[in-house]
Amino acid sequence: MVYTTMLRERVGGGNYCQHRQQTILILPLKIFLIIRSHCMFEVDLIVFVLAILVVLGSAVVAGLAAGLFGIGGGIILVPGLTDMMMLLGVPVEEAIRTAVGTSLATVVVTSVRSAHAHYKKGSFSWQVARDWAPFIIIGALCGTALGSQGSRELFRFLFLFLGPIIAFNMAFGRKDWSGVHIPLRRYLQPLSGSLVGFFSVMMGLGVGGLGVPTITLFGVELRRAIGTAAVLGLCTSIPGVCGFMYSGIVHEAQIAGPATGYISWLGFALIVPVTLWLAPLGVKLNHLMSLDLLRRAFAVLTIVNVIRLGLTI
């Protein structure tokens, strides 16, 4: 309060408001100049603003989806981050790797928050986590080794093949789907867990998109599968982030803006606050709107997004 009074006395009452307005107008330009100083490419201000808006739009959709459907938003964030990197002049293959790596970095934060919430509600099972975590980690390590050096053709295949499957399951998957009596269930679990970890890392996802339907198939109740998948997301995201960082540093990745390896801190800083802020709103909307219709609308949006990504890269 004393500081504010002194400042007003220094610049004058009317001048203080004018000074404040100028600061607000100049701040985005200062941020742009700071970020451009970290870029290896010439970036136009209009293109930079467009790139930021693309990522913020993706973060809004991802945050609402997390609250509405209990899923991570990687399937939405990766195309948005890829667009941002390409708009800022990053080569295609490095853009998609950075998008995947940065998406995994956001999963670390959202998984911790989500896991804490599910733990308080009692929808988390240590037994299920212990049963699945080793296999998911093995798959995640393999996915990190391949994904951090993956070609555009590999990522195109993954998103065009698995993206619609995830969307279809979200739109039409049955909540009572369970495979308690499937043959050789005990022996298929290690393979299934490894595949979930592998493909989740390759696509920059948490475990929810692929893991929840897989875990319920092995007889785990849906509510516990969702709660436990939030923790298992750390089993994919932490190895993934470390691997994408290391690979990007070794290959001297040329990334626009502040980055460590294939992790863009610009993208991370834009996405995390928005998703954390909007997820609770999505939870509230969950109780007010028809979820079946929303699931199908989101599934259509997901399919359009992954097809567009596949055609772009």
N, C-alpha and C positions, 0 to 999 in steps of 0.2 A: 504494500500500500504506500509506504514511504517512498519507494523507488518510483512508483507510478506518478505520485505527486511531484517529485523532483523532475521527472521527465517532462511532465506537462508544463511546469514552470520554465523549463529550459527551452522548449520549442513553442510555447504558447498554446492556449486552448484550441484555437482553430487549426494551427499548424500541426498540433499533435495528431488530430484526426487525419489530416492530409498525409502526414508522415506514415501513419499506420496503413492507409490505403495504398500508398506507394510501395510499402514493404510487402503487402499481400500480393500486389501485382508483379513485383520483381522477383519474389521468392521462387515461383516455378521456373523462371528463366535462369536463376542462379543454380537451381537443382539440375536443369538441363545442361548448363555449362560444366558443372562438376562431373556429371555422368559422361558427357562427351569427352572430357579430358582423360577418362579411363578407357575410351573406345579406341579400337584399332582401325575404325572405319569413319569416313566422313558421314555425319548424320545431320539431315535437315530437320529443323524444328517441327515442321508440320508432320513429317514422317514419324518423328519421335513421339509426338502427342498421339498420333494414330496407333502406334505400337503399344503405348501405355493403355489406351482405351480398350484395345483388343484384349489385353491381359486382365484388366479390371472387369470387363464384361464376362470373361470366362470365370473369374473368381466369384462373381456374383452368382452365376448359375451353379458353380460347384458348391458354394456355401449353402445355398438354399437346398440343393440336392442332399447334402450331408444331413441337414436337419429333417427334411421331409422323408427321406428313404433310408437313412442310416448307412449311406455309402460314402466312400471317398470320391473326390471329384477328378481323379487323375485322367479319366477318359475324356473329360472336358478340358482340363488344364493343359495337357500335353499339346493338343492342336493349337490352343491359344498362345502358349509359350513358343511353339515353333514359328507361328506367324510373327510374333514379336521379334524373334531373333533374325528371321529372314528379312523383315522390314528394316532392321538395323544393319543389314549387309553381311550377316554371318553366313558362310557357306552352308548348303543344305544339310549335309551329313553332320556337321558340327552343331547346326541349329537343332536337329531332332535329338541328338545325344544330350545337348544342354537342356532341352525341354524335359526329357525323361529324368535326368539327374536332378533338376530343380523341382520337378513334381515330387520326386521321392523325398527331397528335403522338407517340403511342406507336409508330407505324410508323417514325418517324425513328430512334428508339433501337434498336428490334429489327432494322431493316434494316442499321444499322451493324454490329451484333454478328453478324448472320447473314452479311453480306457478308464480314466478316473471316474467319469460319470457312470459308466456301466458297472464299475466295481461298487459304487455307493448304492446302486439300485439292486445289486445282487444278481445281475445277469452275466456274471463272469465265472468261468470254471477253471481253476488251476489244473485240474486233471486233464481237461481237454487241451489246454495250452501245453502241458508237458507231453501229451501224446503226439501233438502235431508240430510243435516248434522245431525239433531237430531236423525233420524232413523238409520243412519250409525253409529253414536256414541253408541247408545243403542246396536246394533248388535256387535260392536267392544268390548264393555265391557263384553258382554256375551261370545264372542269368546276368549277373554283374560282369563276369569275365567276358561274356559274349556281347552283351548290350553296350558296354562302354566303348566297344570298337566296331559296333554293328554298322552295316551299310544301309543306305536308304531303301534298297530292295527288301532287306530283312524287316525293317520297321513297317514298310508299306504292307507286306504280307501279314504281319502280326495284327495290325490295326484293321485291315480290311477283312481278315478272317475271324479274329476273336472279338473285335468291337461289336459287330451285329449280334454275336452269340450272347454277350453280356447284356446288351440292350433287350434282346428277346426274352432272356430269363427274367429281367427286371419287370418287363411288361406282362408276361404271361406265366411266370414261374409260380408253382403252387406252394403255399406255405406249409402244407402237410406232406411235402415231398420227402420221403425217407427211404433209404435202401438198407434197412436193418437186415434183410434176408438175402442180400446179394451174395453170390458165391465168392469164396476166397477173399472176403472183406478184409480180413486181418492182414493178408499179404498185399492187397491193393493199396492200403493206406499209405505206406511209405512212398510208393510211386505217385499217388495222387497228391500228397503233400509236397513232394519235390517239384511236381509240375506246377502247382499253384504258386510256389515261391519263385520258380523260374520265370513264368510268364508275367507274374505281377511286377517283378523288377524290370523285365524287358519293356513293359508298357507304362512304367512309372506309376503303378497303382498301389494302393493299400491291399490288404488281403480280402477285404469285403466283397469286391466284385466277383472274384473267382472262388474265394475261400468259403464264403457262407454257403452257397449251394453245394459245394463239395463236402463240407463238414456235416451238413444236415443229411446228405446222402448216406453218411456213415452212422446215422442213428442219433445224432445230437439234436436236442430240441432247438428250434429256430432262435428263440430269444437268447439262449446261451451261446449259440453259434455266432450271432451278431456281436454280443458283448465280448466274447473271447477273440473274435477276429480283429477287434480294435487293438488288442495287445499284440496279436500276431503280426499286425502291420509293422511293428518295430523290428520284427525278425527279417522283414524284407527291406525296409527303408534304411535302416542303419548300415547294413553291409553295402546296400546299393549306393548310398551317398558317399561312403568312404571309397568305394571302387570307382565311381564316376569322377570324384575329385582327383584321385591318384592318376587315372588314365588321362584325364585332361591336362594335368600338370606334365606328365611324361611326354605327351604328344604336343605340348605347347599350343593348346587350343586357343584360337583367336575368337574370343567372345566379346560382344559389345557390352560395355558397362562393367562395373566391379564384379569379379567372378573369381572362384577358386576351382581350377579344373573345369569340369562340365557343370558346375553349380553357379547359376546366375543369382547373385544377391539382389540385383534389381528386381528380377521376377519374384524372388522369395519375399522381399519386403512389400511388394505390391499385393501378393496373394494372401499371405497369412493373416494380416489384420482383417481383411474383408471376409474371408471364410470363417474366422473365429467369431466375427460380429454377426454374420447372417445365419449361422447354423442354429442358434436359439430361436430366431424368427421362423426358420423352417420347421422347427419342432412345434411351435405354436400353430402354424398353418396346417400342420399334420392333422390337427384335431378339428379344423374348420372346413376342409375341402375334401372333395372326392379323390382318394388316393389312386384308385384304379385308373381314372382318367389322367391324373397327373403322371403316373408311372408310364403310361403309354405315350403321352406327349413328350416326356423326357427321353423315352426310348427312341422316338422318332428323331429328336434333336441330336441324340448321341450318334445314331446311324448316319445322319446327314454330316455331322462333324467329322467322323472317322473316314467317311468316303471322301469328303473334301480334303482331309489331310493326306489320304492315300493318293489322290490325284495331284496334290501340290508338290509332294516330295519326290 
